[in-house]
Amino acid sequence: MSNSKHTETDANVALTDSSPSGERNTDLADALKRAYCSLASGNTSELGPLYSDDVYFEDPSHGIQGKAALIERFHQLYSKVDSCNFKFHQTLDTGGEIFLAWTMILRQRGQSGEVIRVEGASFLKVRNNRIYYHRDYFDLGAFVYENVPMLGSIIKRIKQRLAN
């Protein structure tokens, strides 16, 4: 099994890897990156063709079974966002699995205008050129808890003390 490593600075960089079996996920990885970059505008229509009907999605806060439930969850989450952008830093594609390292930069509606940056990664399993397993890894504290007005300042002070 050959692994490919590709570093990227934005979602529009093309990959040139294929799996040993000849199955190419390059287009799927690129389409997923484009779909995620358009989520902030409320556009979830690009996600449907990328996922299998039985997809299982998990992140640090919850798990979801099924494409319809996943798309509805994304629609709910991103409808509360003024802006959201993903910068994809690295893609690893083995043919049956894709790993994406990313930074999400977002601004939620009704917030003080502060930009939230979250470093994370996605691990995807692919079958028949559709994603059937999607696991996101990120620091839930950096994403949620540190951005709650009073709680956030307490958590940031604790992190500063631990760093010293």
N, C-alpha and C positions, 0 to 999 in steps of 0.2 A: 504494500500500500504506500503510495507516494503522497507526501504532504507538500503543499505549496504554501509559501509565506509571501504575503504581499503587503506592503505598507502603502497607505493612502492618506491623502489630506482632505478629500471630500467625497461625497457619495457618487460622483459621476465618473470616477476613475474605473476603467474597465480592467477585468482580470483576464488572464489567459490560461488558466489551469483547467485540466480535465482529469477525471478520475481514471484509475487503471481499467475499469470496466467500460470506459467510453462515455459514461453518463456525465453530462456537463451541468454543474450547478452555477456556473459563472453568471448566466442570465438570471437565475433565481436570486442569487446574492445581490446582484445589481438592482433587480426589480424591488427586492425587499428594502434596500437602502433608499431608493426613490420614494417608495410608499411611506416609509417612516419620516422622511423629510417633508412630506405633504400632510401629515396627520394634524398639525397645528391649525390648518385651515379647515379642519373638520372632515377632510376627505378620507374616508375609510374604504371607499370603493376599490382602491388598488390592492387592498389586502386580501380580499376574497379569493382570487385566483392563485394566491401563493400558498395557501394553507389547505390541508386535507380536511374533510368534514369532521373527522374524529380527532383533530389536533388537541394536544394537551399543552397548555401554557402555564408557566409558573414563574413568579418573581418573589422577592422577599416578603411580600405582604399577602399573597393569595395564589390559588391555583384555579384554573378554568378548564373545563372539558367542552370541546366542540367549537366549530368555527363560528356559528351564529353568536354564541355567548362571548367569544373572544372579540369579535368585531363590535358587538354592543358595548363591551367593557371599554374598548379603545375609544369608541364614540363618546361615551360618558366622560372619560378622563380628559380627552383633548378638547371637548367642548368648553372646558373651564380654563383654557389656556389662551393667553393673548398671542404668545409666540413660542415656538419650539423649533429647535434646530438640532440635528445630529451631525457630528463630525465623526466619520469612521476612520480609525487609525490603522487597523490591521484586519485582514481577512485570511483565515486558514480554511481550505476546502479540501476534504479528503474524498469527495465524491458522494459519500453517504452522510457526511456531517460537515457543518459549517460553523466556524467560530468567528465572531465579530467583536472587536474591541472598539468602544465608542465613548464619546462625551456628549451628553445631552445638555443643552442650554435652553432654559425655558423661563417664561414670565407668566405667572398665573393671573387671571382676572381678579380684580379687587385687592390685589396685594399692593404694597407700597412701591411697586415698580422695580423691586430688587430682582436681579437675575439669579437664577438657581442653576448651578453647574453640578452635574453628577457624572462621575466616571463609572463606566460599567462595561459589561460584556454580555453577549448573547451566544448560547450554544444551541444549535439547531440540528435536528435529525431529519433527513430527507428520504422520501419514498415516492417513486413515480413523479419526480420533479415537483413535489409538494412537501411543505413542512408539516410533519406530524407530531413533532415535539419541539417546544421552544422554551428555553429556560434563560431568564435574565438574572444576572448577578450585579448587584450594586449595593452601596451603603444606604440602607433605608433611613438611618439617622441623618445623613447628609441631605437626603431628598425630602424627608418629611419633618422629622423632629427639630432639626436645626432651623427650620423656616417657620416655626410657630413662634410668635413674638416673644413671650416670656420664657418659654421652654428652650427656645433656640439659643438665647444668650446664656442660659445656664449650661447647656450642653457644650457650647463653644468654650466657655471658661474651663469646664472640666477637661476638655481635650487639650487646651493650652497648658494646664497644670500637669497633665500626664506627659506632655511632650518635653517638659523641662526636667 
